[in-house]
Amino acid sequence: MTLRQASFIRIWGIPIVLAALTCFGLLSALLGTGAWHWASWLCLAIPLITGLAYWLRPRKGTR
């Protein structure tokens, strides 16, 4: 893996995974029933929890 590929994955890896989870969660909620709804809740909760954790994390250098 080259340095350019490594930096691309380091920068965009997590956002791509969160986008894929969101798409899967929305599609499973629309198209499935039963266990698919539980999968939808899980897949949509992970990006939400990640965003809240980032938002609530204390910032360095701010008072």
N, C-alpha and C positions, 0 to 999 in steps of 0.2 A: 504494500500500500504506500503510495507516495504521500508526501507532506500535504499536497493540495487535497487529496482525497480524505486524509485524516482530519484536516481542518474543516472540510465540508461536513463530515459526519459529526464532528464535535460541536459545530454551530447548529446544524439543522436536524440532528438525530432525534432529540426529544420532541421538538415541535412536529416532526413528521409522525412519530409514534402517537402523540396526542391527537393529531388530525385523523389518523387511521382509526383510533379508538372511538372518536366522536362519530365518524362516518359509519362504522360498524354498529355503534349503539343506536344511532338514528334509524338505520335500515332494519335492524332487528326489532326495534319497537314498532315500526310500520308494517313489517311483513310477517312477523312471527307471533306466536301465542305461547302461553305457558312458560317454559324455561327460557324462551327467547326474551321475554320481558325482564326476567331476572338478569340475563346477560346484558340487556340494554341498560338497566339501572347501574350495573357494575361498570360498564364501559363509559357511561356518561358521568359517573361520579368521580372517576379517576382524574380527568382533566379539571373538573371543578375543584377537587381537593388540592390538586397541584397548583392551580391558580390562587386559591385562598392561602395556601402555605407560603407561596412566594410573596403575596401581598402583605401578609401579616409578619413576615420575617423582618427583624430589625435591620435597618440600613446602617452601613458603616459611614462614619463621618457626619451624621446628622444628629441633631439634638432635639 
